[in-house]
């Protein structure tokens, strides 16, 4: 079973290479999350948002991670965090070359 998590939130920057450098310690921490298969970091300077798409191998770890991440973002003063959990339709996703 694969569980997809989508998170986004208002974000004023940094973006691009500056974000890559500033968030490297956080990325290393996230890489160690239980159940995490991968994360794609997302950002939109034009829309003033950032977030990510995550693939977990189980729903329990996905829900635990969302609670942890929302608390971490809130501690930075970030509000209006949107988190969603989706089941992945594996056969259709594999047809369309999803990295499962």
MARLUMVEX-342124 format. One record per atom (N, C-alpha, C): residue in one letter; atom name; x, y, z. Coordinates in steps of 0.001 Angstrom, whole numbers. Layout:
BEGIN
<site type="A" atom="CA" u="X" v="Y" w="Z"/>
...
END
This chain:
BEGIN
<site type="X" atom="N" u="848" v="-1178" w="0"/>
<site type="X" atom="CA" u="0" v="0" w="0"/>
<site type="X" atom="C" u="890" v="1237" w="0"/>
<site type="X" atom="N" u="569" v="2186" w="-826"/>
<site type="X" atom="CA" u="1287" v="3457" w="-854"/>
<site type="X" atom="C" u="332" v="4577" w="-480"/>
<site type="X" atom="N" u="822" v="5489" w="336"/>
<site type="X" atom="CA" u="39" v="6626" w="801"/>
<site type="X" atom="C" u="739" v="7900" w="344"/>
<site type="X" atom="N" u="17" v="8740" w="-363"/>
<site type="X" atom="CA" u="550" v="10013" w="-832"/>
<site type="X" atom="C" u="74" v="11114" w="106"/>
<site type="X" atom="N" u="987" v="11977" w="494"/>
<site type="X" atom="CA" u="665" v="13131" w="1334"/>
<site type="X" atom="C" u="1027" v="14375" w="555"/>
<site type="X" atom="N" u="101" v="15334" w="547"/>
<site type="X" atom="CA" u="337" v="16635" w="-97"/>
<site type="X" atom="C" u="219" v="17701" w="974"/>
<site type="X" atom="N" u="1240" v="18551" w="1075"/>
<site type="X" atom="CA" u="1247" v="19641" w="2053"/>
<site type="X" atom="C" u="1635" v="20919" w="1326"/>
<site type="X" atom="N" u="920" v="22002" w="1611"/>
<site type="X" atom="CA" u="1380" v="23318" w="1168"/>
<site type="X" atom="C" u="967" v="24365" w="2192"/>
<site type="X" atom="N" u="1671" v="25486" w="2148"/>
<site type="X" atom="CA" u="1462" v="26546" w="3129"/>
<site type="X" atom="C" u="2012" v="27853" w="2573"/>
<site type="X" atom="N" u="1532" v="28989" w="3090"/>
<site type="X" atom="CA" u="2074" v="30277" w="2668"/>
<site type="X" atom="C" u="3561" v="30357" w="3023"/>
<site type="X" atom="N" u="4342" v="30889" w="2109"/>
<site type="X" atom="CA" u="5788" v="30921" w="2297"/>
<site type="X" atom="C" u="6361" v="32121" w="1553"/>
<site type="X" atom="N" u="7146" v="32943" w="2266"/>
<site type="X" atom="CA" u="7704" v="34154" w="1676"/>
<site type="X" atom="C" u="9133" v="33971" w="1176"/>
<site type="X" atom="N" u="9684" v="32798" w="1333"/>
<site type="X" atom="CA" u="11031" v="32546" w="843"/>
<site type="X" atom="C" u="11962" v="32214" w="1976"/>
<site type="X" atom="N" u="13178" v="31850" w="1614"/>
<site type="X" atom="CA" u="13823" v="31927" w="304"/>
<site type="X" atom="C" u="13339" v="30835" w="-648"/>
<site type="X" atom="N" u="13639" v="31048" w="-1920"/>
<site type="X" atom="CA" u="13266" v="30108" w="-2972"/>
<site type="X" atom="C" u="14519" v="29665" w="-3732"/>
<site type="X" atom="N" u="14345" v="28667" w="-4576"/>
<site type="X" atom="CA" u="15425" v="28218" w="-5450"/>
<site type="X" atom="C" u="16646" v="27741" w="-4686"/>
<site type="X" atom="N" u="17809" v="28133" w="-5168"/>
<site type="X" atom="CA" u="19074" v="27693" w="-4581"/>
<site type="X" atom="C" u="19205" v="28128" w="-3126"/>
<site type="X" atom="N" u="18727" v="29326" w="-2806"/>
<site type="X" atom="CA" u="18788" v="29781" w="-1415"/>
<site type="X" atom="C" u="17956" v="28877" w="-511"/>
<site type="X" atom="N" u="16794" v="28452" w="-998"/>
<site type="X" atom="CA" u="15964" v="27525" w="-227"/>
<site type="X" atom="C" u="16688" v="26196" w="-63"/>
<site type="X" atom="N" u="17308" v="25707" w="-1130"/>
<site type="X" atom="CA" u="18043" v="24439" w="-1070"/>
<site type="X" atom="C" u="19098" v="24469" w="22"/>
<site type="X" atom="N" u="19825" v="25550" w="97"/>
<site type="X" atom="CA" u="20865" v="25671" w="1110"/>
<site type="X" atom="C" u="20270" v="25804" w="2510"/>
<site type="X" atom="N" u="19273" v="26648" w="2659"/>
<site type="X" atom="CA" u="18683" v="26905" w="3972"/>
<site type="X" atom="C" u="17960" v="25683" w="4539"/>
<site type="X" atom="N" u="17359" v="24875" w="3683"/>
<site type="X" atom="CA" u="16535" v="23759" w="4140"/>
<site type="X" atom="C" u="17253" v="22412" w="4139"/>
<site type="X" atom="N" u="18547" v="22394" w="3810"/>
<site type="X" atom="CA" u="19270" v="21127" w="3765"/>
<site type="X" atom="C" u="19211" v="20364" w="5087"/>
<site type="X" atom="N" u="19400" v="21012" w="6240"/>
<site type="X" atom="CA" u="19282" v="20251" w="7495"/>
<site type="X" atom="C" u="17882" v="19670" w="7699"/>
<site type="X" atom="N" u="16860" v="20409" w="7319"/>
<site type="X" atom="CA" u="15494" v="19898" w="7430"/>
<site type="X" atom="C" u="15279" v="18721" w="6484"/>
<site type="X" atom="N" u="15798" v="18821" w="5274"/>
<site type="X" atom="CA" u="15668" v="17720" w="4313"/>
<site type="X" atom="C" u="16336" v="16459" w="4850"/>
<site type="X" atom="N" u="17495" v="16605" w="5474"/>
<site type="X" atom="CA" u="18180" v="15450" w="6041"/>
<site type="X" atom="C" u="17361" v="14838" w="7169"/>
<site type="X" atom="N" u="16728" v="15663" w="7975"/>
<site type="X" atom="CA" u="15881" v="15168" w="9059"/>
<site type="X" atom="C" u="14668" v="14424" w="8500"/>
<site type="X" atom="N" u="14019" v="14994" w="7509"/>
<site type="X" atom="CA" u="12836" v="14370" w="6899"/>
<site type="X" atom="C" u="13210" v="13028" w="6277"/>
<site type="X" atom="N" u="14401" v="12932" w="5695"/>
<site type="X" atom="CA" u="14837" v="11684" w="5053"/>
<site type="X" atom="C" u="14839" v="10507" w="6020"/>
<site type="X" atom="N" u="14948" v="10777" w="7304"/>
<site type="X" atom="CA" u="14965" v="9722" w="8299"/>
<site type="X" atom="C" u="13602" v="9356" w="8857"/>
<site type="X" atom="N" u="12534" v="9954" w="8338"/>
<site type="X" atom="CA" u="11188" v="9675" w="8851"/>
<site type="X" atom="C" u="10775" v="8237" w="8580"/>
<site type="X" atom="N" u="10203" v="7621" w="9579"/>
<site type="X" atom="CA" u="9706" v="6256" w="9468"/>
<site type="X" atom="C" u="8613" v="6175" w="8399"/>
<site type="X" atom="N" u="8739" v="5190" w="7525"/>
<site type="X" atom="CA" u="7727" v="4959" w="6499"/>
<site type="X" atom="C" u="7863" v="5810" w="5252"/>
<site type="X" atom="N" u="8741" v="6816" w="5264"/>
<site type="X" atom="CA" u="8897" v="7695" w="4101"/>
<site type="X" atom="C" u="9654" v="6978" w="2999"/>
<site type="X" atom="N" u="9075" v="6976" w="1802"/>
<site type="X" atom="CA" u="9744" v="6411" w="627"/>
<site type="X" atom="C" u="10487" v="7529" w="-105"/>
<site type="X" atom="N" u="9799" v="8644" w="-338"/>
<site type="X" atom="CA" u="10436" v="9807" w="-954"/>
<site type="X" atom="C" u="9610" v="11063" w="-706"/>
<site type="X" atom="N" u="10248" v="12208" w="-930"/>
<site type="X" atom="CA" u="9577" v="13501" w="-871"/>
<site type="X" atom="C" u="10017" v="14315" w="-2073"/>
<site type="X" atom="N" u="9079" v="15011" w="-2676"/>
<site type="X" atom="CA" u="9369" v="16019" w="-3696"/>
<site type="X" atom="C" u="9056" v="17371" w="-3068"/>
<site type="X" atom="N" u="10043" v="18232" w="-2998"/>
<site type="X" atom="CA" u="9856" v="19572" w="-2441"/>
<site type="X" atom="C" u="9214" v="20461" w="-3508"/>
<site type="X" atom="N" u="8226" v="21243" w="-3115"/>
<site type="X" atom="CA" u="7543" v="22131" w="-4052"/>
<site type="X" atom="C" u="7658" v="23578" w="-3579"/>
<site type="X" atom="N" u="7692" v="24491" w="-4549"/>
<site type="X" atom="CA" u="7756" v="25913" w="-4230"/>
<site type="X" atom="C" u="7191" v="26719" w="-5387"/>
<site type="X" atom="N" u="6567" v="27838" w="-5049"/>
<site type="X" atom="CA" u="6075" v="28767" w="-6069"/>
<site type="X" atom="C" u="6252" v="30191" w="-5556"/>
<site type="X" atom="N" u="7286" v="30840" w="-6065"/>
<site type="X" atom="CA" u="7525" v="32236" w="-5692"/>
<site type="X" atom="C" u="6320" v="33096" w="-6087"/>
<site type="X" atom="N" u="5760" v="32850" w="-7284"/>
<site type="X" atom="CA" u="4635" v="33651" w="-7772"/>
<site type="X" atom="C" u="3403" v="33537" w="-6884"/>
<site type="X" atom="N" u="3144" v="32331" w="-6361"/>
<site type="X" atom="CA" u="1970" v="32129" w="-5508"/>
<site type="X" atom="C" u="2279" v="32317" w="-4026"/>
<site type="X" atom="N" u="3564" v="32427" w="-3681"/>
<site type="X" atom="CA" u="3957" v="32587" w="-2282"/>
<site type="X" atom="C" u="3632" v="31369" w="-1439"/>
<site type="X" atom="N" u="3914" v="30174" w="-1995"/>
<site type="X" atom="CA" u="3657" v="28941" w="-1261"/>
<site type="X" atom="C" u="4834" v="27973" w="-1418"/>
<site type="X" atom="N" u="4917" v="27071" w="-477"/>
<site type="X" atom="CA" u="5893" v="25981" w="-549"/>
<site type="X" atom="C" u="5241" v="24758" w="80"/>
<site type="X" atom="N" u="5893" v="23628" w="-68"/>
<site type="X" atom="CA" u="5351" v="22408" w="515"/>
<site type="X" atom="C" u="6043" v="21198" w="-48"/>
<site type="X" atom="N" u="5275" v="20127" w="-169"/>
<site type="X" atom="CA" u="5860" v="18913" w="-689"/>
<site type="X" atom="C" u="4838" v="17845" w="-983"/>
<site type="X" atom="N" u="5291" v="16882" w="-1761"/>
<site type="X" atom="CA" u="4529" v="15673" w="-2062"/>
<site type="X" atom="C" u="5367" v="14524" w="-1505"/>
<site type="X" atom="N" u="4743" v="13706" w="-671"/>
<site type="X" atom="CA" u="5449" v="12635" w="26"/>
<site type="X" atom="C" u="4802" v="11304" w="-322"/>
<site type="X" atom="N" u="5614" v="10268" w="-380"/>
<site type="X" atom="CA" u="5090" v="8917" w="-510"/>
<site type="X" atom="C" u="5527" v="8124" w="708"/>
<site type="X" atom="N" u="4538" v="7561" w="1413"/>
<site type="X" atom="CA" u="4774" v="6732" w="2592"/>
<site type="X" atom="C" u="4338" v="5308" w="2299"/>
<site type="X" atom="N" u="4895" v="4378" w="3047"/>
<site type="X" atom="CA" u="4504" v="2987" w="2849"/>
<site type="X" atom="C" u="3351" v="2553" w="3744"/>
<site type="X" atom="N" u="2862" v="3469" w="4619"/>
<site type="X" atom="CA" u="1706" v="3146" w="5450"/>
<site type="X" atom="C" u="1047" v="4423" w="5958"/>
<site type="X" atom="N" u="-233" v="4325" w="6247"/>
<site type="X" atom="CA" u="-1016" v="5500" w="6654"/>
<site type="X" atom="C" u="-663" v="5970" w="8062"/>
<site type="X" atom="N" u="-327" v="5064" w="8953"/>
<site type="X" atom="CA" u="4" v="5448" w="10327"/>
<site type="X" atom="C" u="1203" v="6391" w="10359"/>
<site type="X" atom="N" u="2270" v="6048" w="9647"/>
<site type="X" atom="CA" u="3446" v="6924" w="9607"/>
<site type="X" atom="C" u="3129" v="8233" w="8896"/>
<site type="X" atom="N" u="2297" v="8193" w="7860"/>
<site type="X" atom="CA" u="1917" v="9417" w="7153"/>
<site type="X" atom="C" u="1188" v="10370" w="8099"/>
<site type="X" atom="N" u="234" v="9855" w="8855"/>
<site type="X" atom="CA" u="-522" v="10697" w="9798"/>
<site type="X" atom="C" u="379" v="11230" w="10905"/>
<site type="X" atom="N" u="1279" v="10390" w="11406"/>
<site type="X" atom="CA" u="2209" v="10828" w="12443"/>
<site type="X" atom="C" u="3102" v="11948" w="11910"/>
<site type="X" atom="N" u="3587" v="11787" w="10675"/>
<site type="X" atom="CA" u="4446" v="12806" w="10085"/>
<site type="X" atom="C" u="3686" v="14126" w="9896"/>
<site type="X" atom="N" u="2460" v="14060" w="9414"/>
<site type="X" atom="CA" u="1674" v="15290" w="9224"/>
<site type="X" atom="C" u="1542" v="16041" w="10546"/>
<site type="X" atom="N" u="1215" v="15343" w="11623"/>
<site type="X" atom="CA" u="1078" v="16005" w="12929"/>
<site type="X" atom="C" u="2395" v="16659" w="13340"/>
<site type="X" atom="N" u="3503" v="15948" w="13158"/>
<site type="X" atom="CA" u="4813" v="16489" w="13505"/>
<site type="X" atom="C" u="5150" v="17707" w="12643"/>
<site type="X" atom="N" u="4911" v="17593" w="11341"/>
<site type="X" atom="CA" u="5276" v="18672" w="10415"/>
<site type="X" atom="C" u="4406" v="19909" w="10633"/>
<site type="X" atom="N" u="3106" v="19712" w="10853"/>
<site type="X" atom="CA" u="2236" v="20860" w="11104"/>
<site type="X" atom="C" u="2642" v="21576" w="12389"/>
<site type="X" atom="N" u="3016" v="20832" w="13432"/>
<site type="X" atom="CA" u="3478" v="21443" w="14679"/>
<site type="X" atom="C" u="4782" v="22214" w="14453"/>
<site type="X" atom="N" u="5680" v="21650" w="13656"/>
<site type="X" atom="CA" u="6946" v="22322" w="13361"/>
<site type="X" atom="C" u="6691" v="23616" w="12592"/>
<site type="X" atom="N" u="5849" v="23561" w="11574"/>
<site type="X" atom="CA" u="5539" v="24763" w="10803"/>
<site type="X" atom="C" u="4866" v="25821" w="11671"/>
<site type="X" atom="N" u="3937" v="25401" w="12523"/>
<site type="X" atom="CA" u="3249" v="26341" w="13420"/>
<site type="X" atom="C" u="4252" v="27001" w="14367"/>
<site type="X" atom="N" u="5279" v="26255" w="14796"/>
<site type="X" atom="CA" u="6285" v="26842" w="15692"/>
<site type="X" atom="C" u="7094" v="27926" w="14988"/>
<site type="X" atom="N" u="7109" v="27899" w="13646"/>
<site type="X" atom="CA" u="7767" v="28945" w="12852"/>
<site type="X" atom="C" u="6820" v="30103" w="12550"/>
<site type="X" atom="N" u="5576" v="30020" w="13056"/>
<site type="X" atom="CA" u="4584" v="31065" w="12822"/>
<site type="X" atom="C" u="3784" v="30880" w="11544"/>
<site type="X" atom="N" u="3929" v="29737" w="10902"/>
<site type="X" atom="CA" u="3205" v="29486" w="9657"/>
<site type="X" atom="C" u="1795" v="29015" w="9974"/>
<site type="X" atom="N" u="837" v="29635" w="9289"/>
<site type="X" atom="CA" u="-571" v="29287" w="9465"/>
<site type="X" atom="C" u="-1134" v="28855" w="8112"/>
<site type="X" atom="N" u="-2387" v="28448" w="8115"/>
<site type="X" atom="CA" u="-3080" v="28039" w="6886"/>
<site type="X" atom="C" u="-2362" v="26883" w="6185"/>
<site type="X" atom="N" u="-1924" v="25923" w="6963"/>
<site type="X" atom="CA" u="-1251" v="24735" w="6437"/>
<site type="X" atom="C" u="-2316" v="23788" w="5900"/>
<site type="X" atom="N" u="-2138" v="23329" w="4677"/>
<site type="X" atom="CA" u="-3074" v="22364" w="4086"/>
<site type="X" atom="C" u="-2360" v="21036" w="3915"/>
<site type="X" atom="N" u="-2893" v="20013" w="4569"/>
<site type="X" atom="CA" u="-2336" v="18661" w="4467"/>
<site type="X" atom="C" u="-3438" v="17724" w="4019"/>
<site type="X" atom="N" u="-3097" v="16861" w="3076"/>
<site type="X" atom="CA" u="-4068" v="15893" w="2569"/>
<site type="X" atom="C" u="-3406" v="14531" w="2434"/>
<site type="X" atom="N" u="-4190" v="13486" w="2686"/>
<site type="X" atom="CA" u="-3721" v="12112" w="2523"/>
<site type="X" atom="C" u="-4538" v="11450" w="1426"/>
<site type="X" atom="N" u="-3848" v="10749" w="528"/>
<site type="X" atom="CA" u="-4501" v="10041" w="-565"/>
<site type="X" atom="C" u="-3992" v="8612" w="-631"/>
<site type="X" atom="N" u="-4870" v="7675" w="-948"/>
<site type="X" atom="CA" u="-4435" v="6337" w="-1328"/>
<site type="X" atom="C" u="-3943" v="6421" w="-2770"/>
<site type="X" atom="N" u="-2946" v="5644" w="-3105"/>
<site type="X" atom="CA" u="-2398" v="5621" w="-4460"/>
<site type="X" atom="C" u="-3002" v="4438" w="-5216"/>
<site type="X" atom="N" u="-3535" v="4711" w="-6387"/>
<site type="X" atom="CA" u="-3998" v="3643" w="-7269"/>
<site type="X" atom="C" u="-2764" v="3147" w="-8019"/>
<site type="X" atom="N" u="-2196" v="2081" w="-7504"/>
<site type="X" atom="CA" u="-921" v="1572" w="-8019"/>
<site type="X" atom="C" u="-977" v="1153" w="-9488"/>
<site type="X" atom="N" u="-1961" v="340" w="-9924"/>
<site type="X" atom="CA" u="-1957" v="-82" w="-11330"/>
<site type="X" atom="C" u="-1998" v="1093" w="-12314"/>
<site type="X" atom="N" u="-2864" v="2050" w="-12067"/>
<site type="X" atom="CA" u="-2945" v="3192" w="-12982"/>
<site type="X" atom="C" u="-1689" v="4056" w="-12901"/>
<site type="X" atom="N" u="-1174" v="4236" w="-11690"/>
<site type="X" atom="CA" u="30" v="5047" w="-11519"/>
<site type="X" atom="C" u="1229" v="4416" w="-12220"/>
<site type="X" atom="N" u="1360" v="3101" w="-12126"/>
<site type="X" atom="CA" u="2464" v="2422" w="-12817"/>
<site type="X" atom="C" u="2327" v="2543" w="-14329"/>
<site type="X" atom="N" u="1102" v="2489" w="-14840"/>
<site type="X" atom="CA" u="880" v="2684" w="-16278"/>
<site type="X" atom="C" u="1428" v="4017" w="-16734"/>
<site type="X" atom="N" u="1299" v="5018" w="-15866"/>
<site type="X" atom="CA" u="1757" v="6372" w="-16203"/>
<site type="X" atom="C" u="3142" v="6698" w="-15628"/>
<site type="X" atom="N" u="3954" v="5643" w="-15382"/>
<site type="X" atom="CA" u="5367" v="5751" w="-14999"/>
<site type="X" atom="C" u="5628" v="6384" w="-13632"/>
<site type="X" atom="N" u="4705" v="6235" w="-12684"/>
<site type="X" atom="CA" u="4940" v="6740" w="-11327"/>
<site type="X" atom="C" u="6117" v="5989" w="-10702"/>
<site type="X" atom="N" u="6968" v="6694" w="-9958"/>
<site type="X" atom="CA" u="8115" v="6038" w="-9325"/>
<site type="X" atom="C" u="7712" v="5316" w="-8039"/>
<site type="X" atom="N" u="6964" v="4251" w="-8185"/>
<site type="X" atom="CA" u="6515" v="3483" w="-7029"/>
<site type="X" atom="C" u="7455" v="2333" w="-6842"/>
END
